[in-house]
Amino acid sequence: MLDTLRHVVTHFAPVDDLLTINEVANRLRCSRETVYRIIRSGELTTVKVGQRQRVRVAALAAYVKSTPEEETL
C-alpha cells in the first residue's frame, strides 16, 4: 500500500502548479464564462480534482503562447 501511495503522490502535479477557474480568469483578465468557453473549445486543458476543474500553469502558458496577440478571447 505504501508503494501505491508513493506512486500516486509522485505522479500528481504540485498544488502550486494548479489554478482554479477564477485564478485563470484573473490572469487572463476575462470572465469565468470566457474561461469555460475556452476549455469547452479544447484550447485549454483541465485536470479534475474531485468534481472541480483545475488548469495547470503550463497549460495556461501554452494556451497564451499559441494565441495571437491581436485575437479577441
C-alpha positions as CSV (number, residue, x, y, z in Angstrom):
1,M,0.0,0.0,0.0
2,L,2.8,2.4,0.8
3,D,4.3,1.8,-2.7
4,T,0.9,2.7,-4.2
5,L,0.8,5.9,-2.2
6,R,4.3,6.9,-3.3
7,H,3.3,6.2,-6.9
8,V,0.2,8.4,-6.7
9,V,2.0,11.3,-4.9
10,T,4.9,11.4,-7.3
11,H,2.6,11.4,-10.4
12,F,0.4,14.3,-9.4
13,A,1.3,17.9,-10.0
14,P,2.1,20.1,-7.0
15,V,-0.8,22.1,-5.8
16,D,1.0,25.3,-6.8
17,D,1.0,24.0,-10.4
18,L,-2.8,24.0,-10.5
19,L,-5.0,27.1,-10.9
20,T,-8.7,27.5,-10.2
21,I,-11.0,28.8,-12.9
22,N,-11.1,32.1,-11.0
23,E,-7.3,32.3,-10.9
24,V,-7.2,31.7,-14.7
25,A,-9.8,34.3,-15.3
26,N,-7.9,36.8,-13.2
27,R,-4.6,36.0,-15.1
28,L,-6.3,36.4,-18.5
29,R,-8.3,39.4,-17.3
30,C,-11.5,37.9,-18.5
31,S,-14.7,36.4,-17.1
32,R,-15.1,32.9,-15.8
33,E,-17.6,32.2,-18.6
34,T,-14.9,33.1,-21.1
35,V,-12.5,30.6,-19.4
36,Y,-15.2,27.9,-19.6
37,R,-15.7,28.7,-23.3
38,I,-12.0,28.3,-24.0
39,I,-12.0,25.0,-22.1
40,R,-15.1,23.7,-24.0
41,S,-13.4,24.6,-27.3
42,G,-10.5,22.3,-26.4
43,E,-7.9,25.1,-26.5
44,L,-7.2,24.9,-22.8
45,T,-7.0,21.6,-20.9
46,T,-8.0,20.9,-17.4
47,V,-7.4,18.4,-14.6
48,K,-10.3,17.1,-12.5
49,V,-9.7,17.4,-8.7
50,G,-12.8,15.7,-7.2
51,Q,-15.6,17.5,-9.1
52,R,-13.7,20.6,-9.7
53,Q,-11.7,21.6,-12.8
54,R,-8.1,23.0,-12.4
55,V,-5.8,24.3,-15.0
56,R,-2.1,23.5,-15.0
57,V,0.1,26.6,-15.1
58,A,2.0,25.0,-18.1
59,A,-1.3,24.5,-19.9
60,L,-2.3,28.1,-19.4
61,A,1.2,29.3,-20.6
62,A,0.9,27.1,-23.7
63,Y,-2.6,28.5,-24.5
64,V,-1.4,32.1,-24.1
65,K,1.7,31.4,-26.3
66,S,-0.5,29.8,-29.0
67,T,-2.9,32.7,-29.1
68,P,-2.1,35.5,-31.5
69,E,-1.6,38.9,-29.7
70,E,-4.5,40.5,-31.5
71,E,-7.0,37.7,-31.1
72,T,-10.1,38.5,-29.1
73,L,-10.8,36.0,-26.4
